[in-house]
Amino acid sequence: MPPEDRPSVAGFLGSVALRFRLLRETRFGSFGPVLLALAVIWLWFGITEPAFLSPRNIYFLFMQSAVVGTLAVGLTVVLLLGEIDLSAAAMAGVCAALLAVLLLGGTPAPLAILAAIALGVTMGLAQGLMVVFFGIPSFVVTLAGLLGFQGLMLKILGIQGAINMRDPAVRALTTVAFPPAWGWGLGIACALAFAAFALHDQMRRRARNLESDSVAALSGRIAFIAILVLAAVGTLNNYRGVPLLVVVLVALTAILGWITTSTPFGRSLFAVGGNAETARRAGMSVRTVRVAAFGIVGLMAAIGGIVGASRYASVSFNAFAGGPLLLEAIGAAVIGGTSLFGGRGSVWNAILGALVIGSLGNGLDLSGASAADKLMFSGAILLLAAAMDAVSRQGANFSRGGDAA
């Protein structure tokens, strides 16, 4: 074989990378890897640690992943733009601290919650305005926000550094579970809602001559999600029932999922993340989209702070700003398939990414691993997810290099 006809290493790598990139760019390509990772983790710990798959442990696994999942859903929105928010966990801590102080002072729970949410949205919008109108990179703005909000949280908490959360309305968010019959009803409603949305999306795409699934693929996807949802409901019902927190988180994710995939704003998010200049020339308000995305991060950070305050039964600096919460939330979004380069991602996959990180930590806890081991394993999974994203992006470059060789 002549030397020019021999396949080069670059050509082989380009072929592999290009195939992977094409798989990731399909409509549901990012769903498979995170689901596979979750299945592998559950299978491994299910075999090595029998208590891992018990209804009780699954219940608490969902609860433990809720704060990370809430922040990850918000961060996904800003990552779609190719931006970053390093202050999300600190914002959550500030909102939780404000909530605790207001409740301690006798403010009714609904008003305290609204005040915390308003503060979170305000902080997010303020950072977005600085990024857009002053041209400061989001990394710098939110890094400054991270430091400033940490100090603000300490100021609000005062000398004691922690405030116990005893308000029954806030605590109910993570302590209330639905009766089994209600859980089955909610599970069936979720499965039917997903089926209706999938069918509507299929008809809409066919009407516009866009890529659509075959009948077999669509039926299989609907059946798979229905089985997954009902299996989760059955498992949770075997312990305490479906938690109110899970229902709230699924509802919030569904709303943001609809916004990011079925509204002009959502289409603008993907367009700006893919190519901001092209989006601007198409008539999209790039500045408005960017500011709104940071506002959504602030909203979800405030909700995450409320969830954390309820879950931990207290508000402390270490729980929000002093631990790995921010890194876990960013990791969950990236593991879920959201590209760090912008233009690709899913809020639903961010929830799965949070479950991957939560499952890994939970399983390692059951196996007696140290905190150092958990951090190293989480870092390895995050690095692998980022590498997969980079490979999928560079596939075309490798391919062109192989052709040139």
N, C-alpha and C positions, 0 to 999 in steps of 0.2 A: 504494500500500500504506500503510495507516495506520501511524503511528510505533510504536504498541504492538505491531504484528505484525512489525516488522523485526527480524531477528536481531541481537542485540548482540554486541560483541566478547567480553564475558564469557561470553555463552551459547555462542559458537563455541569459545572456549578450554575451557569446561566440557565441551563435547561431546567434544573431542579428548582432554582429560585423563581423562574418564570411560571412554572406550573403551580408553585405554592402561592405566588402572587395572584394568579388567575383564580385559584380556589378561594383565597381570602376576599377577592373582590366580587364574588357571586353574592346573591341576595342574602344567603344564610351561611356564608362561608365562615364568619367569625363565631357562629354559634357552636359549631362542632368542637373546636379545640378546647374551649373552656369547659364544655360539658364533659368532654373526654377526660380532662384533668380532674374534674370533680368526681367522676365515676372511678377513676384509678385511685384517688385518695380514699374514697369511701370503701372501695373494695379492699385496699391494703389494711386500713385500720379496722374494718369489719372483721377481717380474718385474724389480725394480730391482737386486737383489743375487742373482745365480744361486747363490752358495754357501749362501744361507740355507736352501734346501730340500734340501741335500745330507744324506745319512745321518749323516755325521760331525757336522754342525752340529745336526741334530735331536737326536742323542744327547746332546750337551753342553747343549743347550737344556733338555732334560728334567732333567738333573743340576743345572743352575744354578737351576732353578725349585723344586727340592725343598725347600730350607730355607724359602723364602717360603710354599710350599704347605702345609708341615707346620704352621707357625704360623697360617696363614690358616684351616685346618680347625679348630684349637682356638679361635681368636677367633670363628668363626662361631657356636659353641655359646653363648658369652656374649652375642654380639650379638643372638641370638634372644630374649634376655630384655630387650632394650633397654638393656643395660649396655655397658661398654667396659673394656678392659684395656690400659692404655698401657705396662705393664711386661713384656709377653710377650718381647720381644727381649732385654731385660736379664736376665730369668729364664733364657732360653736360654743367655746368656753365662755366668751364674753356674754353671749345671749343667755346661756344657762345661769351665769352668775347674776345677771340682771333679773332673771326670772326668780331665782332664789331670794334675792334681796327684797323684791317687791312682795313676794308671798310672805316673807318674814315680817314685813311691815303692815300686813293686813290687806293688801290689794286682792280683790277677787281673782280667782285663777284664770277665767277667760280674758280679763283685761291684762293680767301679767303675761299670759301667753301671746296675746296680740302685740304687746309692747316688745317682747323679745323678738318676735318675727319682724316687726317694723325695724328694729335696730339692725338685725341681720341683713335685711334688704338694703337699708341705707348704707351700711358698711360696704356691701358688695358693689352697689352703684357708684359709691365714691371712688373705689379703686378702679372700676371700669372707666369712669370719666378721666381719671389721671392717665390711664393707659392710652385712651383715645385722643384726648385733646392736648396732652403734654408730650405725647410720643415716647413716654418712658416704657421700656420693656416690661411686660407683665411679671416676669421673674423678679425684677428689682422692686416694682411697686408692691407685690404681694409678700416679698421677703421683708420689706419694711413694715408691711401690715402685720406679718407674723410677729415681729418683735414688739411693735407698738401695741397690738391687741393682747399679747401676753402680759405686758405691763398693765394695761387697762383692766384685765381680768383680776390681777393681783390687787389693784386699787379697789375694785368693787367688792372683792371678797374680804378685804380688810386684814387685820393682824392674824386672825384665826386661820386664814388660808383655806377654809372649807366651811360649807354650810349644809346641814342636813336637810333632806327633802322629805317633809312629812305631809304635804298637802295631798289629800285623798284623790282629788281630780287629776293631778299630774301623775301620781303613783299608779292610778288605774290604767294608764296607757300601757304599762308593762306587767300589770298584775291580773288584769281581767282577761278571761278566756271564754269563748263562746261554748254553749252546750253542744253536744255531738250533732244533734239534728240541725242546728244552725250552721255548724261547720260543714256538714254535707251539702246543705243548701247553698252556702257560699262557694264551695268547691264546684258544684254543678253550674252555678251561675258564671263563675270564671271560665270554665271550659266552654260553655255556650257563647259567652262574649268573645272569647278568642276565635271560636269557629266562625261567628258572624263577621268579625273583623277580617279574618283571613279570606273568607268568601267575597266580601265587599272589595278588598284589596285586589283579589284575583280578577274580578269583573272589571274593575277600574283600569287595571294594567292592560287587560286584553282590549278594552275599548280604545286605549291609546297606543295599541300595537307595541307595548313594552314587553320585556321578558316576564314570563309567567310560568307557574308550575304545571306539571301534568296533573291529571285527576288523581292518579295513584300517589304522587308525591304530596299533593295537598291533603288528601285523605290521611296519609300516613303521618303527616306533621300534626294535624288536628288530633288524631288518635293518640299520638305520643304525648302531646301536651296534656290531654285529658287524663291519660293514665298517670302521668307524673303528678298532676294536681290532686287527683283523688287519692293516690298513694300517700302523698304528704298529709292530706286531711285525715286519712285513716290512721296514720302513725301518730299524729298529734292528738287525735281523739282517744287513743289508747293511753295517753298520760293525763292531760288536763283539758284538752280541746284546742281549737285554733285560737291563738292569742290575738287580742285586739290589735297589738302592734303590727303583726304580720299583715293584717287586713289593711291597716292604714298605710303601711309602706308599699304594698302592692297597688293600692289605689293611687298614691302619689306617683309611683313609677308609671302606671298606666296613663295618667294625665300627661306627664312629661314625655312619655313615649309617643302619645298621639300628637303632642305639640311639635316634637322634633321630626316626625315622619309624615304628618298629614296637614300641615299648615304652611302658609307662605313663610312665616318666621323660621320654621324648621328647615325648609328647603334652602332658605338663605344661610342658615348655620352651616350646612354642608357645602354650599357654594362658596361662601367666604373662606371656610377652612381649606377647600380645595385650591382656590385661586382668588384671592381678594380683588385683584385688579380686574379680572374678568367679571366678577360679581358686580363690581362698581359700574363697569361699562354696561352691564345688563340692566342697570337702573336700581339695584339694591342699595339700601342705606347701610353701608358697611359699619359706620360708626354706631348707629342705633343698635344693630345686631350685637356688636361687641359689648356695648354697655349693658344691654339687656341680659346677655349671657352671664356677666359677672353679678348682676342683680339676682339671677336664678341661683347662682352658687351661694350668695348670701342668704337667700330664702331657705335653701336646703341645709345650710350650715346652722341656721337658727332652729330648724326642725330637728336636726341632729343633736343640737344642744339640749333641747327639751326632752328628746328620747333618752339621751345619756343621763340627764338629771333624774328622770324617772327610773331608768334601769339601775343606776348606781345608788339610788336613794340618797344622793348627796351631790354637791358640786365642789370639786377640788381642782387645783391647778394641774396636778399630776395626771388626773383622769383625762383631761382634754389636751392641754398644751405641753405637758411634760413627758408624755409617752410617745409611742410609735403610731398614734391614731392617724396623723396626716399621711405618713408614708404608706400605711395600710390602705387608706382610702384611694390614694393615687395608684397604688399597686393593684387594687381591685378593679379600677377602671381600665388599666392597661392590660391586665390579665384577661379581662372581659373582651378584649379585642379593639378597644379604642386606640386609634393611632396617635402617637405623640406628635406627628407631623400635621394633624388635622384632616378633616374631610371624611373620616370613617369612624363609626362607633355606634353603640346602642346602649341606652340606659338599662334595658333589660339584662344585657350581658354584664353590666356593672354589678347588678345584684348577684349574678352567678359568680363573678370574680370575688365579691365579698364572701360568698359561701366557700369558695376555694381557700381563701386565706383563713377564714374562721374554722373550717374543717381541719386544715393543717395544724393550726394552733391547738384546737381541741384534742385532736388525736395525739399530738406530741405531749400534751398535758397528761392524758391518760396513760401514755407509755413512760411517764416519768422524766421526760426530756427537760433540760434546763431552758431558761429564758434565752440564753445565748444560742442554743440549738434552734429554737423557734425563729429567731431573727435571721439566722444564716439560711435556713430552709426557705423562709419567705423571700429573702433577698435573691436566692437562686431562682425561684419561680418567677419573680418579677424580671430578672435579667433575661431569662429564657423567653418570656413573653415579649419583652422589648426587642430581643434579637430576632424573633419571628416576624415582628412588625418591620424591622429594618430590612430583613431579607426579602420580604414581600415587596417593599418599596424599591429595592435595588435590583430586582429580578431583570428588569429591562436593560439596565446598565451592564449586568453580567452577560446577558445574552448578546448585546452588541459587541462587547469585548471579545466573546468567543467567536463571533462571526469574523471579526477583524483578524483574529489569530488564524 
